[in-house]
Amino acid sequence: MREKVEKALDKIKSALQAHGGDVELVDVKDGVVTVRLTGACVGCPMSRITLKNGVERALKAEIPEVKKVESI
């Protein structure tokens, strides 16, 4: 499943990078994906929305086994 998540993240990274941010995969366990938002996403008040409405929504749409996405 980790490989599927990495491929799905690669598809959305360009949108984050266009705004100076990025996302990196930390772990995948029992349907919970842990990521780290980097770059301009660090400290951005909109990063929580980006995580849930952007990253989590995209991963769940492509990989039904994903239950939730958390950021560290």
Jmol script that loads the backbone (N, CA, C; Angstrom):
load data "model"
ATOM      1  N   MET A   1       0.817  -1.192   0.000  1.00  0.00           N
ATOM      2  CA  MET A   1       0.000   0.000   0.000  1.00  0.00           C
ATOM      3  C   MET A   1       0.866   1.263   0.000  1.00  0.00           C
ATOM      4  N   ARG A   2       2.031   1.163   0.614  1.00  0.00           N
ATOM      5  CA  ARG A   2       2.921   2.327   0.661  1.00  0.00           C
ATOM      6  C   ARG A   2       3.255   2.840  -0.741  1.00  0.00           C
ATOM      7  N   GLU A   3       3.504   1.904  -1.646  1.00  0.00           N
ATOM      8  CA  GLU A   3       3.841   2.291  -3.019  1.00  0.00           C
ATOM      9  C   GLU A   3       2.676   3.016  -3.689  1.00  0.00           C
ATOM     10  N   LYS A   4       1.454   2.545  -3.460  1.00  0.00           N
ATOM     11  CA  LYS A   4       0.270   3.213  -4.008  1.00  0.00           C
ATOM     12  C   LYS A   4       0.159   4.640  -3.481  1.00  0.00           C
ATOM     13  N   VAL A   5       0.398   4.804  -2.182  1.00  0.00           N
ATOM     14  CA  VAL A   5       0.303   6.130  -1.565  1.00  0.00           C
ATOM     15  C   VAL A   5       1.371   7.055  -2.143  1.00  0.00           C
ATOM     16  N   GLU A   6       2.588   6.561  -2.302  1.00  0.00           N
ATOM     17  CA  GLU A   6       3.658   7.386  -2.869  1.00  0.00           C
ATOM     18  C   GLU A   6       3.303   7.846  -4.284  1.00  0.00           C
ATOM     19  N   LYS A   7       2.737   6.953  -5.092  1.00  0.00           N
ATOM     20  CA  LYS A   7       2.347   7.317  -6.457  1.00  0.00           C
ATOM     21  C   LYS A   7       1.227   8.356  -6.451  1.00  0.00           C
ATOM     22  N   ALA A   8       0.269   8.193  -5.552  1.00  0.00           N
ATOM     23  CA  ALA A   8      -0.834   9.156  -5.462  1.00  0.00           C
ATOM     24  C   ALA A   8      -0.328  10.513  -4.986  1.00  0.00           C
ATOM     25  N   LEU A   9       0.598  10.523  -4.029  1.00  0.00           N
ATOM     26  CA  LEU A   9       1.164  11.785  -3.552  1.00  0.00           C
ATOM     27  C   LEU A   9       1.936  12.492  -4.658  1.00  0.00           C
ATOM     28  N   ASP A  10       2.620  11.727  -5.486  1.00  0.00           N
ATOM     29  CA  ASP A  10       3.369  12.325  -6.593  1.00  0.00           C
ATOM     30  C   ASP A  10       2.446  13.116  -7.521  1.00  0.00           C
ATOM     31  N   LYS A  11       1.209  12.674  -7.647  1.00  0.00           N
ATOM     32  CA  LYS A  11       0.254  13.348  -8.525  1.00  0.00           C
ATOM     33  C   LYS A  11      -0.189  14.705  -7.978  1.00  0.00           C
ATOM     34  N   ILE A  12      -0.164  14.874  -6.655  1.00  0.00           N
ATOM     35  CA  ILE A  12      -0.645  16.140  -6.069  1.00  0.00           C
ATOM     36  C   ILE A  12       0.484  17.058  -5.616  1.00  0.00           C
ATOM     37  N   LYS A  13       1.698  16.546  -5.614  1.00  0.00           N
ATOM     38  CA  LYS A  13       2.829  17.358  -5.158  1.00  0.00           C
ATOM     39  C   LYS A  13       3.014  18.633  -5.970  1.00  0.00           C
ATOM     40  N   SER A  14       2.777  18.570  -7.254  1.00  0.00           N
ATOM     41  CA  SER A  14       3.003  19.748  -8.095  1.00  0.00           C
ATOM     42  C   SER A  14       2.120  20.917  -7.676  1.00  0.00           C
ATOM     43  N   ALA A  15       0.898  20.622  -7.242  1.00  0.00           N
ATOM     44  CA  ALA A  15       0.002  21.691  -6.782  1.00  0.00           C
ATOM     45  C   ALA A  15       0.542  22.339  -5.511  1.00  0.00           C
ATOM     46  N   LEU A  16       1.057  21.547  -4.606  1.00  0.00           N
ATOM     47  CA  LEU A  16       1.643  22.085  -3.375  1.00  0.00           C
ATOM     48  C   LEU A  16       2.930  22.851  -3.679  1.00  0.00           C
ATOM     49  N   GLN A  17       3.745  22.292  -4.550  1.00  0.00           N
ATOM     50  CA  GLN A  17       5.016  22.922  -4.890  1.00  0.00           C
ATOM     51  C   GLN A  17       4.816  24.246  -5.612  1.00  0.00           C
ATOM     52  N   ALA A  18       3.727  24.382  -6.337  1.00  0.00           N
ATOM     53  CA  ALA A  18       3.429  25.638  -7.034  1.00  0.00           C
ATOM     54  C   ALA A  18       3.208  26.779  -6.050  1.00  0.00           C
ATOM     55  N   HIS A  19       2.867  26.436  -4.818  1.00  0.00           N
ATOM     56  CA  HIS A  19       2.642  27.439  -3.775  1.00  0.00           C
ATOM     57  C   HIS A  19       3.773  27.461  -2.753  1.00  0.00           C
ATOM     58  N   GLY A  20       4.872  26.800  -3.076  1.00  0.00           N
ATOM     59  CA  GLY A  20       6.045  26.814  -2.200  1.00  0.00           C
ATOM     60  C   GLY A  20       6.052  25.752  -1.120  1.00  0.00           C
ATOM     61  N   GLY A  21       5.093  24.843  -1.154  1.00  0.00           N
ATOM     62  CA  GLY A  21       5.025  23.784  -0.144  1.00  0.00           C
ATOM     63  C   GLY A  21       5.352  22.433  -0.744  1.00  0.00           C
ATOM     64  N   ASP A  22       5.230  21.425   0.081  1.00  0.00           N
ATOM     65  CA  ASP A  22       5.453  20.056  -0.378  1.00  0.00           C
ATOM     66  C   ASP A  22       4.918  19.106   0.680  1.00  0.00           C
ATOM     67  N   VAL A  23       4.844  17.838   0.331  1.00  0.00           N
ATOM     68  CA  VAL A  23       4.397  16.801   1.261  1.00  0.00           C
ATOM     69  C   VAL A  23       5.318  15.606   1.100  1.00  0.00           C
ATOM     70  N   GLU A  24       5.674  14.997   2.225  1.00  0.00           N
ATOM     71  CA  GLU A  24       6.485  13.784   2.161  1.00  0.00           C
ATOM     72  C   GLU A  24       5.836  12.706   3.006  1.00  0.00           C
ATOM     73  N   LEU A  25       5.894  11.495   2.527  1.00  0.00           N
ATOM     74  CA  LEU A  25       5.299  10.356   3.204  1.00  0.00           C
ATOM     75  C   LEU A  25       6.200   9.921   4.355  1.00  0.00           C
ATOM     76  N   VAL A  26       5.596   9.749   5.526  1.00  0.00           N
ATOM     77  CA  VAL A  26       6.335   9.290   6.702  1.00  0.00           C
ATOM     78  C   VAL A  26       6.033   7.816   6.964  1.00  0.00           C
ATOM     79  N   ASP A  27       4.734   7.454   6.970  1.00  0.00           N
ATOM     80  CA  ASP A  27       4.368   6.086   7.317  1.00  0.00           C
ATOM     81  C   ASP A  27       2.972   5.760   6.789  1.00  0.00           C
ATOM     82  N   VAL A  28       2.731   4.482   6.602  1.00  0.00           N
ATOM     83  CA  VAL A  28       1.403   3.973   6.268  1.00  0.00           C
ATOM     84  C   VAL A  28       1.175   2.762   7.158  1.00  0.00           C
ATOM     85  N   LYS A  29       0.123   2.834   7.983  1.00  0.00           N
ATOM     86  CA  LYS A  29      -0.140   1.725   8.897  1.00  0.00           C
ATOM     87  C   LYS A  29      -1.637   1.620   9.149  1.00  0.00           C
ATOM     88  N   ASP A  30      -2.191   0.454   8.894  1.00  0.00           N
ATOM     89  CA  ASP A  30      -3.609   0.166   9.154  1.00  0.00           C
ATOM     90  C   ASP A  30      -4.542   1.201   8.529  1.00  0.00           C
ATOM     91  N   GLY A  31      -4.234   1.630   7.329  1.00  0.00           N
ATOM     92  CA  GLY A  31      -5.081   2.580   6.630  1.00  0.00           C
ATOM     93  C   GLY A  31      -4.881   4.028   7.011  1.00  0.00           C
ATOM     94  N   VAL A  32      -3.958   4.285   7.938  1.00  0.00           N
ATOM     95  CA  VAL A  32      -3.656   5.654   8.358  1.00  0.00           C
ATOM     96  C   VAL A  32      -2.340   6.072   7.699  1.00  0.00           C
ATOM     97  N   VAL A  33      -2.409   7.155   6.944  1.00  0.00           N
ATOM     98  CA  VAL A  33      -1.233   7.673   6.247  1.00  0.00           C
ATOM     99  C   VAL A  33      -0.708   8.858   7.039  1.00  0.00           C
ATOM    100  N   THR A  34       0.570   8.810   7.379  1.00  0.00           N
ATOM    101  CA  THR A  34       1.204   9.911   8.092  1.00  0.00           C
ATOM    102  C   THR A  34       2.132  10.627   7.123  1.00  0.00           C
ATOM    103  N   VAL A  35       1.956  11.942   7.033  1.00  0.00           N
ATOM    104  CA  VAL A  35       2.768  12.754   6.134  1.00  0.00           C
ATOM    105  C   VAL A  35       3.379  13.923   6.903  1.00  0.00           C
ATOM    106  N   ARG A  36       4.322  14.558   6.261  1.00  0.00           N
ATOM    107  CA  ARG A  36       4.925  15.782   6.791  1.00  0.00           C
ATOM    108  C   ARG A  36       4.780  16.849   5.719  1.00  0.00           C
ATOM    109  N   LEU A  37       4.108  17.933   6.067  1.00  0.00           N
ATOM    110  CA  LEU A  37       4.020  19.059   5.154  1.00  0.00           C
ATOM    111  C   LEU A  37       5.276  19.898   5.337  1.00  0.00           C
ATOM    112  N   THR A  38       5.873  20.329   4.234  1.00  0.00           N
ATOM    113  CA  THR A  38       7.134  21.069   4.307  1.00  0.00           C
ATOM    114  C   THR A  38       7.037  22.357   3.500  1.00  0.00           C
ATOM    115  N   GLY A  39       8.099  23.127   3.535  1.00  0.00           N
ATOM    116  CA  GLY A  39       8.160  24.370   2.770  1.00  0.00           C
ATOM    117  C   GLY A  39       7.188  25.397   3.308  1.00  0.00           C
ATOM    118  N   ALA A  40       6.496  26.070   2.419  1.00  0.00           N
ATOM    119  CA  ALA A  40       5.568  27.129   2.798  1.00  0.00           C
ATOM    120  C   ALA A  40       4.389  26.591   3.620  1.00  0.00           C
ATOM    121  N   CYS A  41       4.152  25.284   3.590  1.00  0.00           N
ATOM    122  CA  CYS A  41       3.054  24.699   4.363  1.00  0.00           C
ATOM    123  C   CYS A  41       3.314  24.764   5.865  1.00  0.00           C
ATOM    124  N   VAL A  42       4.587  24.793   6.241  1.00  0.00           N
ATOM    125  CA  VAL A  42       4.942  24.845   7.657  1.00  0.00           C
ATOM    126  C   VAL A  42       4.502  26.192   8.224  1.00  0.00           C
ATOM    127  N   GLY A  43       3.640  26.122   9.203  1.00  0.00           N
ATOM    128  CA  GLY A  43       3.173  27.341   9.848  1.00  0.00           C
ATOM    129  C   GLY A  43       2.059  28.063   9.120  1.00  0.00           C
ATOM    130  N   CYS A  44       1.664  27.575   7.971  1.00  0.00           N
ATOM    131  CA  CYS A  44       0.580  28.210   7.219  1.00  0.00           C
ATOM    132  C   CYS A  44      -0.751  27.898   7.897  1.00  0.00           C
ATOM    133  N   PRO A  45      -1.579  28.921   8.126  1.00  0.00           N
ATOM    134  CA  PRO A  45      -2.864  28.665   8.770  1.00  0.00           C
ATOM    135  C   PRO A  45      -3.814  27.814   7.924  1.00  0.00           C
ATOM    136  N   MET A  46      -3.556  27.702   6.653  1.00  0.00           N
ATOM    137  CA  MET A  46      -4.402  26.908   5.769  1.00  0.00           C
ATOM    138  C   MET A  46      -3.906  25.465   5.607  1.00  0.00           C
ATOM    139  N   SER A  47      -2.811  25.111   6.254  1.00  0.00           N
ATOM    140  CA  SER A  47      -2.231  23.783   6.047  1.00  0.00           C
ATOM    141  C   SER A  47      -3.161  22.658   6.494  1.00  0.00           C
ATOM    142  N   ARG A  48      -3.956  22.884   7.527  1.00  0.00           N
ATOM    143  CA  ARG A  48      -4.898  21.856   7.989  1.00  0.00           C
ATOM    144  C   ARG A  48      -5.961  21.598   6.906  1.00  0.00           C
ATOM    145  N   ILE A  49      -6.413  22.654   6.274  1.00  0.00           N
ATOM    146  CA  ILE A  49      -7.395  22.522   5.197  1.00  0.00           C
ATOM    147  C   ILE A  49      -6.757  21.824   3.994  1.00  0.00           C
ATOM    148  N   THR A  50      -5.526  22.199   3.688  1.00  0.00           N
ATOM    149  CA  THR A  50      -4.796  21.542   2.598  1.00  0.00           C
ATOM    150  C   THR A  50      -4.671  20.054   2.872  1.00  0.00           C
ATOM    151  N   LEU A  51      -4.376  19.708   4.110  1.00  0.00           N
ATOM    152  CA  LEU A  51      -4.203  18.307   4.477  1.00  0.00           C
ATOM    153  C   LEU A  51      -5.504  17.528   4.302  1.00  0.00           C
ATOM    154  N   LYS A  52      -6.590  18.040   4.840  1.00  0.00           N
ATOM    155  CA  LYS A  52      -7.863  17.310   4.799  1.00  0.00           C
ATOM    156  C   LYS A  52      -8.558  17.401   3.449  1.00  0.00           C
ATOM    157  N   ASN A  53      -8.698  18.601   2.910  1.00  0.00           N
ATOM    158  CA  ASN A  53      -9.448  18.783   1.660  1.00  0.00           C
ATOM    159  C   ASN A  53      -8.624  18.487   0.423  1.00  0.00           C
ATOM    160  N   GLY A  54      -7.314  18.540   0.540  1.00  0.00           N
ATOM    161  CA  GLY A  54      -6.453  18.282  -0.610  1.00  0.00           C
ATOM    162  C   GLY A  54      -5.845  16.897  -0.560  1.00  0.00           C
ATOM    163  N   VAL A  55      -4.925  16.711   0.358  1.00  0.00           N
ATOM    164  CA  VAL A  55      -4.155  15.467   0.424  1.00  0.00           C
ATOM    165  C   VAL A  55      -5.046  14.275   0.779  1.00  0.00           C
ATOM    166  N   GLU A  56      -5.796  14.383   1.860  1.00  0.00           N
ATOM    167  CA  GLU A  56      -6.622  13.248   2.292  1.00  0.00           C
ATOM    168  C   GLU A  56      -7.689  12.900   1.253  1.00  0.00           C
ATOM    169  N   ARG A  57      -8.343  13.884   0.719  1.00  0.00           N
ATOM    170  CA  ARG A  57      -9.388  13.634  -0.277  1.00  0.00           C
ATOM    171  C   ARG A  57      -8.815  12.942  -1.511  1.00  0.00           C
ATOM    172  N   ALA A  58      -7.659  13.401  -1.974  1.00  0.00           N
ATOM    173  CA  ALA A  58      -7.038  12.801  -3.163  1.00  0.00           C
ATOM    174  C   ALA A  58      -6.622  11.354  -2.902  1.00  0.00           C
ATOM    175  N   LEU A  59      -6.045  11.108  -1.727  1.00  0.00           N
ATOM    176  CA  LEU A  59      -5.606   9.746  -1.413  1.00  0.00           C
ATOM    177  C   LEU A  59      -6.793   8.805  -1.266  1.00  0.00           C
ATOM    178  N   LYS A  60      -7.836   9.244  -0.581  1.00  0.00           N
ATOM    179  CA  LYS A  60      -9.016   8.388  -0.406  1.00  0.00           C
ATOM    180  C   LYS A  60      -9.700   8.095  -1.736  1.00  0.00           C
ATOM    181  N   ALA A  61      -9.714   9.063  -2.629  1.00  0.00           N
ATOM    182  CA  ALA A  61     -10.339   8.860  -3.936  1.00  0.00           C
ATOM    183  C   ALA A  61      -9.589   7.817  -4.757  1.00  0.00           C
ATOM    184  N   GLU A  62      -8.284   7.808  -4.629  1.00  0.00           N
ATOM    185  CA  GLU A  62      -7.477   6.880  -5.428  1.00  0.00           C
ATOM    186  C   GLU A  62      -7.254   5.537  -4.733  1.00  0.00           C
ATOM    187  N   ILE A  63      -7.216   5.570  -3.393  1.00  0.00           N
ATOM    188  CA  ILE A  63      -6.912   4.359  -2.624  1.00  0.00           C
ATOM    189  C   ILE A  63      -7.982   4.193  -1.540  1.00  0.00           C
ATOM    190  N   PRO A  64      -9.014   3.415  -1.796  1.00  0.00           N
ATOM    191  CA  PRO A  64     -10.119   3.268  -0.845  1.00  0.00           C
ATOM    192  C   PRO A  64      -9.706   2.734   0.534  1.00  0.00           C
ATOM    193  N   GLU A  65      -8.562   2.056   0.606  1.00  0.00           N
ATOM    194  CA  GLU A  65      -8.101   1.502   1.889  1.00  0.00           C
ATOM    195  C   GLU A  65      -7.626   2.585   2.857  1.00  0.00           C
ATOM    196  N   VAL A  66      -7.373   3.792   2.361  1.00  0.00           N
ATOM    197  CA  VAL A  66      -6.926   4.887   3.220  1.00  0.00           C
ATOM    198  C   VAL A  66      -8.104   5.342   4.075  1.00  0.00           C
ATOM    199  N   LYS A  67      -7.925   5.301   5.397  1.00  0.00           N
ATOM    200  CA  LYS A  67      -8.968   5.722   6.327  1.00  0.00           C
ATOM    201  C   LYS A  67      -8.842   7.184   6.688  1.00  0.00           C
ATOM    202  N   LYS A  68      -7.606   7.621   6.910  1.00  0.00           N
ATOM    203  CA  LYS A  68      -7.367   9.024   7.229  1.00  0.00           C
ATOM    204  C   LYS A  68      -5.916   9.375   6.991  1.00  0.00           C
ATOM    205  N   VAL A  69      -5.665  10.681   6.931  1.00  0.00           N
ATOM    206  CA  VAL A  69      -4.311  11.198   6.734  1.00  0.00           C
ATOM    207  C   VAL A  69      -4.006  12.124   7.897  1.00  0.00           C
ATOM    208  N   GLU A  70      -2.851  11.904   8.513  1.00  0.00           N
ATOM    209  CA  GLU A  70      -2.408  12.733   9.635  1.00  0.00           C
ATOM    210  C   GLU A  70      -1.079  13.381   9.279  1.00  0.00           C
ATOM    211  N   SER A  71      -0.848  14.548   9.857  1.00  0.00           N
ATOM    212  CA  SER A  71       0.407  15.245   9.644  1.00  0.00           C
ATOM    213  C   SER A  71       1.192  15.318  10.940  1.00  0.00           C
ATOM    214  N   ILE A  72       2.508  15.196  10.823  1.00  0.00           N
ATOM    215  CA  ILE A  72       3.353  15.348  12.010  1.00  0.00           C
ATOM    216  C   ILE A  72       4.196  16.597  11.880  1.00  0.00           C
TER     217      ILE A  72
END
end "model"
wireframe off; spacefill off
backbone 0.3
color backbone group
